[in-house]
Amino acid sequence: MGSKEAALDDAVAQLVSVLGLPARLRDAGVRRDNLPHIAEVALRDAWVQANPRPIPDVQTLGALLECAW
């Protein structure tokens, strides 16, 4: 990511900032009350099902979304 001194997560956060992209779901206009529905729909998505770290249920995915919100 162009810097051997910075941790990857810091480098990605800086890139997101420089590009003016939203860093959190709320910054992208996602309403918190939509998170349960998003979790339900996403859990049926093939990419979520193929995640290397299994996401076993709606509650687990909801918790992840809550952290991203």
Backbone as ProteinMPNN parsed JSONL, in Angstrom:
{"seq_chain_A": "MGSKEAALDDAVAQLVSVLGLPARLRDAGVRRDNLPHIAEVALRDAWVQANPRPIPDVQTLGALLECAW", "coords_chain_A": {"N_chain_A": [[0.835, -1.2, 0.0], [2.144, 1.091, -0.258], [3.553, 2.003, 1.958], [5.881, 0.931, 4.203], [6.003, 1.326, 6.858], [3.483, 1.806, 7.93], [0.657, 0.106, 9.301], [-1.439, -2.271, 7.614], [-4.251, -1.874, 7.923], [-4.312, 0.8, 8.737], [-3.214, 2.017, 6.473], [-5.173, 1.443, 4.545], [-7.356, 2.804, 5.675], [-6.395, 5.407, 5.467], [-6.248, 5.639, 2.662], [-8.979, 5.413, 1.984], [-9.892, 7.748, 3.188], [-8.429, 9.743, 1.789], [-9.509, 9.402, -0.745], [-12.002, 10.271, -0.267], [-14.084, 8.603, 0.43], [-16.848, 6.916, 2.07], [-16.334, 5.807, 5.399], [-17.752, 4.295, 7.171], [-20.801, 2.413, 7.474], [-22.952, 4.082, 8.154], [-22.009, 6.499, 7.219], [-22.319, 6.133, 4.578], [-24.957, 6.4, 4.241], [-26.574, 4.367, 5.169], [-29.217, 3.282, 7.113], [-29.508, 2.592, 10.569], [-31.642, 1.037, 11.455], [-32.08, -0.585, 9.305], [-30.215, -2.579, 9.342], [-30.81, -5.265, 10.385], [-32.422, -6.338, 8.28], [-30.657, -6.154, 6.123], [-28.719, -7.969, 6.989], [-30.192, -10.385, 6.929], [-30.755, -10.656, 4.157], [-28.166, -10.606, 3.08], [-27.022, -12.894, 4.177], [-27.954, -14.92, 2.595], [-26.534, -14.586, 0.309], [-24.211, -15.736, -2.112], [-21.507, -15.018, -1.941], [-21.157, -14.275, 0.716], [-21.753, -16.705, 1.919], [-19.595, -18.143, 1.021], [-17.513, -17.122, 2.427], [-14.27, -17.208, 3.845], [-14.034, -17.311, 6.6], [-16.46, -18.673, 8.334], [-19.81, -17.422, 8.528], [-22.195, -18.007, 10.588], [-24.907, -17.364, 11.179], [-27.77, -15.087, 11.217], [-27.604, -13.416, 13.432], [-24.858, -13.275, 14.014], [-23.886, -12.08, 11.663], [-25.337, -9.739, 11.829], [-24.159, -8.567, 14.081], [-21.611, -8.038, 13.067], [-22.287, -6.169, 11.083], [-23.284, -4.168, 12.713], [-20.956, -3.327, 13.98], [-19.713, -2.211, 11.78], [-21.371, -0.136, 11.249]], "CA_chain_A": [[0.0, 0.0, 0.0], [2.994, 2.257, -0.409], [4.26, 2.374, 3.177], [6.29, -0.224, 5.004], [5.883, 1.69, 8.268], [2.078, 1.809, 8.354], [-0.079, -1.158, 9.28], [-2.337, -2.335, 6.47], [-5.538, -1.247, 8.213], [-4.111, 2.25, 8.731], [-3.013, 2.425, 5.085], [-6.48, 1.389, 3.884], [-8.144, 3.914, 6.222], [-5.878, 6.643, 4.862], [-6.679, 5.644, 1.264], [-10.409, 5.715, 1.985], [-10.009, 9.165, 3.523], [-7.9, 10.539, 0.672], [-10.452, 9.286, -1.851], [-13.277, 10.862, 0.137], [-15.097, 7.554, 0.497], [-17.379, 6.709, 3.418], [-15.591, 4.822, 6.178], [-18.704, 3.488, 7.929], [-22.088, 2.262, 6.785], [-23.776, 5.287, 8.382], [-21.479, 7.554, 6.351], [-22.808, 5.824, 3.228], [-26.397, 6.603, 4.223], [-27.31, 3.19, 5.634], [-29.894, 3.517, 8.396], [-29.266, 1.527, 11.542], [-32.791, 0.133, 11.54], [-32.045, -1.483, 8.146], [-29.183, -3.605, 9.507], [-31.333, -6.645, 10.447], [-32.848, -6.763, 6.944], [-29.436, -6.337, 5.33], [-28.111, -9.227, 7.443], [-30.998, -11.499, 6.413], [-30.56, -10.771, 2.716], [-26.761, -10.904, 2.813], [-26.7, -14.263, 4.573], [-28.31, -15.804, 1.465], [-25.646, -14.28, -0.814], [-23.176, -16.756, -2.319], [-20.194, -14.531, -1.486], [-21.156, -14.363, 2.183], [-21.706, -18.124, 2.243], [-18.26, -18.647, 0.678], [-16.515, -16.414, 3.228], [-13.335, -18.159, 4.448], [-14.389, -17.414, 8.022], [-17.906, -18.862, 8.252], [-20.768, -16.571, 9.224], [-23.186, -19.063, 10.764], [-26.307, -17.0, 11.343], [-28.134, -13.676, 11.072], [-27.139, -12.677, 14.604], [-23.423, -13.037, 13.843], [-23.724, -11.084, 10.611], [-25.872, -8.488, 12.373], [-23.132, -7.988, 14.961], [-20.582, -7.477, 12.189], [-22.829, -4.963, 10.477], [-23.368, -3.162, 13.778], [-19.598, -2.779, 14.129], [-19.409, -1.401, 10.598], [-22.275, 0.998, 11.192]], "C_chain_A": [[0.867, 1.246, 0.0], [3.743, 2.684, 0.835], [4.584, 1.128, 3.976], [6.137, 0.052, 6.493], [4.449, 1.567, 8.78], [1.496, 0.399, 8.31], [-1.082, -1.113, 8.132], [-3.663, -1.644, 6.744], [-5.424, 0.276, 8.239], [-3.934, 2.775, 7.303], [-4.33, 2.439, 4.318], [-7.356, 2.536, 4.373], [-7.69, 5.244, 5.621], [-6.305, 6.741, 3.397], [-8.148, 5.998, 1.148], [-10.624, 7.206, 2.239], [-9.571, 10.056, 2.368], [-8.868, 10.533, -0.505], [-11.817, 9.903, -1.524], [-14.418, 9.865, 0.2], [-15.634, 7.422, 1.918], [-16.614, 5.591, 4.123], [-16.51, 3.879, 6.949], [-20.006, 3.402, 7.144], [-22.957, 3.5, 6.955], [-23.315, 6.44, 7.503], [-21.927, 7.366, 4.904], [-24.329, 5.942, 3.139], [-27.228, 5.406, 4.657], [-27.918, 3.512, 7.0], [-29.699, 2.314, 9.308], [-30.429, 0.541, 11.606], [-32.894, -0.797, 10.33], [-31.059, -2.637, 8.318], [-29.74, -5.024, 9.624], [-31.777, -7.175, 9.079], [-31.636, -7.024, 6.049], [-28.769, -7.657, 5.706], [-28.863, -10.429, 6.888], [-30.758, -11.727, 4.927], [-29.13, -11.209, 2.403], [-26.405, -12.347, 3.139], [-27.03, -15.269, 3.469], [-27.396, -15.597, 0.259], [-24.516, -15.31, -0.903], [-21.813, -16.305, -1.805], [-20.091, -14.573, 0.038], [-21.05, -15.825, 2.604], [-20.326, -18.718, 1.978], [-17.156, -17.963, 1.486], [-15.583, -17.426, 3.898], [-13.564, -18.351, 5.953], [-15.905, -17.498, 8.074], [-18.704, -17.869, 9.095], [-22.01, -17.443, 9.394], [-24.649, -18.632, 10.788], [-26.504, -15.489, 11.239], [-27.606, -12.853, 12.247], [-25.655, -12.335, 14.482], [-23.182, -11.965, 12.79], [-24.252, -9.736, 11.071], [-24.862, -7.793, 13.277], [-22.0, -7.374, 14.154], [-21.043, -6.177, 11.55], [-22.92, -3.833, 11.497], [-22.0, -2.523, 14.005], [-19.23, -1.868, 12.957], [-20.29, -0.156, 10.502], [-21.683, 2.161, 11.969]], "O_chain_A": [[0.367, 2.346, 0.236], [4.508, 3.647, 0.78], [3.698, 0.371, 4.375], [6.139, -0.876, 7.303], [4.237, 1.254, 9.952], [1.795, -0.39, 7.414], [-1.522, -0.036, 7.728], [-4.158, -0.904, 5.894], [-6.345, 0.97, 7.807], [-4.44, 3.844, 6.963], [-4.577, 3.349, 3.527], [-8.033, 3.177, 3.569], [-8.514, 6.103, 5.306], [-6.684, 7.819, 2.94], [-8.524, 6.804, 0.298], [-11.443, 7.844, 1.578], [-10.263, 11.011, 2.014], [-9.028, 11.547, -1.185], [-12.674, 10.038, -2.397], [-15.583, 10.232, 0.043], [-14.944, 7.779, 2.873], [-16.291, 4.567, 3.523], [-16.096, 2.786, 7.336], [-20.272, 4.219, 6.262], [-23.625, 3.924, 6.012], [-24.126, 7.267, 7.085], [-21.919, 8.306, 4.11], [-24.924, 5.629, 2.108], [-28.453, 5.422, 4.53], [-27.226, 3.955, 7.916], [-29.723, 1.167, 8.863], [-30.219, -0.657, 11.792], [-33.719, -1.711, 10.332], [-31.068, -3.576, 7.523], [-29.182, -5.929, 9.005], [-31.532, -8.338, 8.759], [-31.605, -8.006, 5.307], [-28.303, -8.386, 4.83], [-28.244, -11.388, 6.428], [-30.577, -12.864, 4.491], [-28.912, -12.079, 1.56], [-25.582, -12.956, 2.456], [-26.444, -16.351, 3.421], [-27.473, -16.351, -0.711], [-23.94, -15.701, 0.112], [-21.045, -17.118, -1.29], [-19.028, -14.88, 0.578], [-20.329, -16.145, 3.549], [-19.928, -19.683, 2.63], [-15.976, -18.21, 1.239], [-16.059, -18.41, 4.465], [-13.314, -19.426, 6.498], [-16.578, -16.487, 7.876], [-18.324, -17.526, 10.214], [-22.79, -17.604, 8.455], [-25.535, -19.421, 10.46], [-25.543, -14.721, 11.181], [-27.203, -11.705, 12.063], [-25.246, -11.222, 14.812], [-22.379, -11.054, 12.991], [-23.677, -8.699, 10.74], [-24.726, -6.57, 13.24], [-21.485, -6.313, 14.508], [-20.29, -5.205, 11.482], [-22.661, -2.674, 11.171], [-21.904, -1.312, 14.2], [-18.522, -0.877, 13.13], [-19.979, 0.771, 9.754], [-22.295, 3.226, 12.047]]}, "name": "protein", "num_of_chains": 1, "seq": "MGSKEAALDDAVAQLVSVLGLPARLRDAGVRRDNLPHIAEVALRDAWVQANPRPIPDVQTLGALLECAW"}
